[in-house]
Each structure stands twice: as C-alpha cells, then as structure tokens.
Amino acid sequence: MIRLQKAKALKGELTVPGDKSISHRSVMFGAIASGVTEITGFLQGADCLSTIRCFSQMGVPVENDGSRVLVRGRGLRGLLPPAQVLDCGNSGTTVRLLSGILSGQSFSSVLTGDASIQKRPMNRIIRPLSQMGADISSVSGNGCAPLAIHGQPLRGIHYQSPVASAQVKSAILLAGLYADGKTTVTEPALSRNHTELMLQYFGARTESCGATVSVEPAQELYGQKISVPGDISSAAYFIAAGLMIPGSELLIRNVGINPTRDGILRVCRMMGADITLLNENHENAEPTADLLVRSSSLKGTVIEGELIPTLIDELPVIAVMACAAEGTTIIRDAAELKVKESNRIQAVAENLAAMGADAAETEDGLIIRGGKPLHGASIACRADHRIAMSFAVAALWADGETVIEDSSCVNISYPGFFRQLEQLEWSSFL
C-alpha cells in the first residue's frame, strides 16, 4: 500500500518505460521471423515478460539483460509444441495475439492466465479465428480462457469486426500470415495500428485504407532492430498531474505519438491544456516527440466516437483530470472499459465518489462535473494497474491523505512508477 498527500508543483524531466503494445509485438514478430531481432527500450513489465516466457516455452531463445532483448527467431513454422500450458499472466494482449499465431501451427496448445484473464471475453477472437478454420475453444465453455487450440490449415476471410480492438484485429492478421489467401479486417473505427506497421517492417505484405487492413499469406518474416518509444499510456499519468497541479512543468522525453494512440493529446488540447511537442521525429514507423507539459486551467469537454479507440487505456486518468476542469466532461461510447482488467467505468466512478467528486457512471461511460475539490480516501484498485496509477494522480491534487491499496499491481505495465513520482515530488509520500 502507498500513502500520498497533496503535492506541491511538480517540476522535472523524465523518461517513461517503453510502449507496452510495441514491446509485446516486437517479441512475437521476432519469434516467428528468421534471424535475430534486437529490441531496445523494451518494457520490463510483468505483461511483456509473460510474452517472453510463452515463446521461450516454444523453443525461442530470448536473451534479456534489462537494457536489450535479443530474440532468435524460429521462423513462421518453427515454433515447438509447448510441454505445458502457456501462462499469459495478466496479459490480454498475449492471450489474444498468441491465439492467432498458434491457430496456424502444426501442434496443439492451451493458453491461460490469472483470475482476471479468465474473466475477460475471448469469443471476440474465437469467432473470427473459427471462421478462418481454426480449432479454438474455451475450455470452460464460458467464452473465456483457458483456450484450447489445435493448429489447423487456415483460410483467408474478410471480417467485419463489431468492436474497434487492436487485439482482435491483430489476432486475425497474425493468423492471416498462415492462411491460404488474403485476410482482411474492417473495424467500426480505426484501432491502434502497431501490428500493421510492424508486419510491413518485418517483410509482410499489407494494405491499409481507413479502418480496413489486409495481409497476404507469408512464407517468411525477417528479424529487425526495434527501438521502442516511451509509452504514451504511461506518460498520461504525468501529463495529467502536470496539468492539474498548479505551478507544474514537466518534460517527458521520447514518447510515442502514433496517430492511432495520441487521443489523450487531442483531448488535452480540447480541455485547454498547455502541451508543446518538441524534437518531433517522424523518420521511423512509430513517430516520437518530447512533451513539455505546463499546469493549465482546464475546461470540460465531450469525448466520444472515433476518438475512443485512440485513448481507451487513458480514460481513467482523463476522468481524474476532468475533476480539475471547470464544467462538465462526458465520456461515452466507452463500454469496452467494462471488460478490461476490471470494470473500469465502475471502478473510476466508485473511487471518484469516495474522494468527493461529482461523477456518475453511465451505460457506456462517465459524466464528471468538475471544479469540486477532492479529498483523500482509501482507493480500491481491484488489482488494476491503470486504476492504481490514475488515483495516484488524483491523490496529488486532493486534500488530505490518500491510500492506494494493492499498489504493486502497477508492475504489470509500469515498474518504478511510484519511484518516479517520488523523484518529482518527494513530499507527496509518507
């Protein structure tokens, strides 16, 4: 448990851990490529380490010294049958994307995870993969993990996805590498596109047009060098804190600003935030920039529609930020938050209410009437890393003491989060 108090102005420069989505994919693509993939900036969080562990169990040599990861790929069809169940921990990305790869292999496997993973919906990948000819099923028959997969020849399909989900899209595209023809996915709105970019980088043939992307069957992928940028989802907590706490000025170095992920920057600007992008770099597939964040007078806004997939993971901390804004902030079209590590709509609403906020839960989002002071409270994280970090930010703005229960869950995506906060404002901690 961590105890925090209201912070003074936050000042300083920091670098956030590597992008979680890109870290996962760099290991996966490296594992099924030929040759060596060298990864720097890899996120050493529990979720990404679960991905390394799963591929290691399938015969992929992975060297990880903490600063560099080397993946010695076995090729598209070179994975070995795992001797035991593949444990994906708390990582939905690992379960869903690995399901696409395993569906096209020549062996059988079982994927499972922790108690949270075993409650998250997997029919959203079971259905399209089954349409491709995959033999994949929920062992418990409830549409959740554990998943049993018996590798089969696959066929290309055009899938109209009912949800804008990068995990669903990626599972289908990765299975498409093993199909007998072109595989296409059309989403209701474009979700993050790291898989499409990385497929091209590793030598696959893809086409993208709006919210539709296609991949051709592949004979071989080729190992690459990957420099993982800072995760904008991790930067989001410091962005919010810097904007909310008077007198603050933070410089966050080398953050990924992929247009399918930069929704929080757009929302911040809609709310009147003072954020400047410095040292923008668009030379690589994944654009980056340094973010200069200064405390600002914020105003409420409406967050909805096609903006939602670009900031789905940042919505809890955006809801916290809305408490410091004048006027009402409405978040809608975000029912996907209910099936994350926790029901994040409910968790945010209940914890904001405990801190004295005027926040109401809706069927697909939240309504926050800002400008009302918050007070310290005991925060129930529900073992959800994003809830823990979002309410750590709220604690720095609230009067009195706040207790973040089960704070160790932040290690899933951001080891060292509280240590970095402390370095910016030591007096926040008791």
TAZIHU-V53094 format. One record per pair of residues at least 6 apart in sequence whose C-alpha atoms are under 6 Angstrom apart, sorted by the first residue. I is the first residue (numbers start at 0). J is the second residue. D is the distance in whole Angstrom. If there is no record, write none. Layout:
I/J/D + I/J/D
//
This chain:
0/403/6 + 0/404/5 + 0/405/5 + 0/406/5 + 1/402/6 + 1/403/5 + 2/401/6 + 2/402/5 + 2/429/6 + 3/400/6 + 3/401/5 + 3/427/5 + 3/428/5 + 4/395/6 + 4/399/6 + 4/400/5 + 4/427/5 + 5/395/4 + 5/396/5 + 5/397/6 + 5/398/6 + 6/395/5 + 6/427/5 + 8/245/6 + 8/246/5 + 8/247/5 + 9/247/5 + 9/423/6 + 10/247/6 + 10/248/5 + 10/249/5 + 11/249/5 + 12/249/6 + 12/250/5 + 12/251/6 + 13/251/5 + 14/251/6 + 14/252/5 + 15/229/5 + 16/42/6 + 16/229/5 + 17/40/5 + 17/41/5 + 17/42/5 + 17/227/6 + 17/228/5 + 17/229/4 + 17/230/5 + 18/228/6 + 18/229/5 + 18/230/4 + 22/41/5 + 23/47/5 + 29/36/5 + 29/70/6 + 29/72/5 + 29/222/6 + 30/72/4 + 31/72/5 + 31/73/6 + 31/74/4 + 31/75/4 + 32/72/5 + 32/74/4 + 32/220/4 + 32/221/5 + 32/222/5 + 33/72/5 + 33/73/6 + 33/74/5 + 33/221/5 + 33/222/6 + 34/71/6 + 34/72/6 + 34/222/5 + 35/70/6 + 35/71/5 + 35/72/6 + 35/222/5 + 36/69/6 + 36/70/5 + 36/222/5 + 36/223/5 + 36/224/6 + 37/68/6 + 37/69/5 + 37/224/5 + 38/67/6 + 38/68/5 + 38/225/5 + 38/226/6 + 39/67/5 + 39/226/5 + 40/226/6 + 40/227/5 + 44/410/6 + 44/411/5 + 44/412/5 + 45/411/5 + 46/90/5 + 46/411/5 + 49/87/5 + 50/93/6 + 53/85/6 + 56/81/6 + 57/78/6 + 57/79/5 + 57/80/6 + 57/81/5 + 58/79/6 + 60/71/5 + 61/69/6 + 61/70/5 + 62/68/6 + 62/69/5 + 80/106/6 + 84/109/5 + 85/110/5 + 86/111/5 + 86/112/5 + 87/111/6 + 87/112/5 + 88/112/4 + 88/113/5 + 89/113/6 + 89/116/6 + 95/170/6 + 96/170/4 + 99/170/4 + 99/171/6 + 99/173/5 + 99/174/4 + 100/173/6 + 100/174/5 + 102/133/5 + 102/150/5 + 103/150/5 + 103/151/6 + 103/177/6 + 104/150/5 + 105/150/5 + 106/150/5 + 107/148/6 + 107/149/4 + 107/150/6 + 108/148/5 + 109/146/6 + 109/147/5 + 110/145/5 + 110/146/5 + 111/144/5 + 111/145/4 + 117/143/6 + 117/144/5 + 118/143/6 + 119/143/6 + 120/143/5 + 121/142/5 + 121/143/5 + 122/142/5 + 124/167/6 + 131/153/5 + 131/154/5 + 132/153/5 + 133/151/6 + 134/148/6 + 134/149/5 + 135/147/6 + 135/148/4 + 136/146/6 + 136/147/5 + 137/143/6 + 137/144/6 + 137/146/5 + 138/145/6 + 138/146/6 + 153/178/4 + 154/178/5 + 154/179/5 + 155/178/5 + 155/179/6 + 155/180/5 + 155/181/5 + 155/182/4 + 156/182/5 + 157/182/6 + 157/183/4 + 157/184/6 + 158/184/5 + 159/185/5 + 160/185/6 + 160/186/5 + 163/186/5 + 163/187/6 + 163/188/6 + 163/190/5 + 164/190/6 + 165/190/5 + 165/191/6 + 175/182/5 + 176/216/4 + 176/217/5 + 177/216/6 + 178/216/6 + 181/214/6 + 181/215/5 + 182/213/5 + 182/214/5 + 183/212/6 + 183/213/4 + 184/211/6 + 184/212/6 + 185/210/6 + 185/211/4 + 186/210/5 + 188/210/6 + 188/305/6 + 189/210/5 + 190/308/5 + 191/259/5 + 201/220/5 + 201/221/5 + 202/220/5 + 204/214/6 + 204/215/6 + 205/213/5 + 205/214/4 + 206/212/6 + 206/213/5 + 228/254/6 + 228/255/5 + 229/253/6 + 229/254/4 + 229/255/6 + 231/254/6 + 231/255/6 + 239/320/6 + 240/392/6 + 241/247/5 + 241/293/6 + 241/294/5 + 242/293/6 + 242/294/4 + 242/295/5 + 243/294/6 + 245/294/5 + 246/294/6 + 247/293/6 + 247/294/5 + 248/292/6 + 248/293/4 + 249/291/6 + 249/292/5 + 250/290/6 + 250/291/5 + 251/289/6 + 251/290/5 + 252/289/4 + 253/287/6 + 253/288/5 + 253/289/5 + 254/287/5 + 254/288/5 + 255/286/6 + 255/287/4 + 256/286/6 + 256/287/5 + 257/285/6 + 257/286/6 + 259/309/5 + 260/309/5 + 262/309/5 + 262/310/5 + 263/310/6 + 270/297/5 + 270/298/5 + 271/297/5 + 272/295/5 + 273/293/6 + 274/291/6 + 274/292/5 + 275/290/6 + 275/291/5 + 276/288/6 + 276/289/6 + 276/290/5 + 277/288/6 + 277/289/5 + 278/288/5 + 278/289/6 + 279/287/6 + 279/288/4 + 280/286/6 + 280/287/5 + 297/324/4 + 298/324/5 + 298/325/5 + 298/326/6 + 299/324/6 + 299/325/6 + 299/326/5 + 299/327/5 + 299/328/4 + 300/328/5 + 301/328/6 + 301/329/5 + 302/330/5 + 303/331/5 + 303/332/6 + 316/389/5 + 321/369/6 + 322/369/4 + 323/369/6 + 323/370/5 + 324/369/5 + 324/370/6 + 325/369/5 + 325/370/5 + 326/368/6 + 326/369/5 + 327/367/6 + 327/368/4 + 327/369/6 + 328/366/6 + 328/367/5 + 329/365/6 + 329/366/5 + 330/364/5 + 330/365/5 + 331/363/5 + 331/364/5 + 332/363/5 + 333/363/5 + 333/364/5 + 334/363/4 + 336/343/5 + 337/343/6 + 340/383/6 + 348/358/6 + 348/360/6 + 354/373/5 + 354/374/5 + 354/375/6 + 354/376/6 + 355/373/5 + 357/367/6 + 357/368/5 + 358/366/6 + 358/367/4 + 359/365/6 + 359/366/5 + 373/397/5 + 374/397/5 + 374/398/5 + 374/399/6 + 375/397/6 + 375/398/6 + 375/399/5 + 375/400/5 + 375/401/4 + 376/401/5 + 377/401/6 + 377/402/5 + 378/403/5 + 378/404/6 + 379/404/6 + 380/386/6 + 380/387/5 + 382/408/6 + 384/408/5 + 384/409/4 + 394/401/6
//
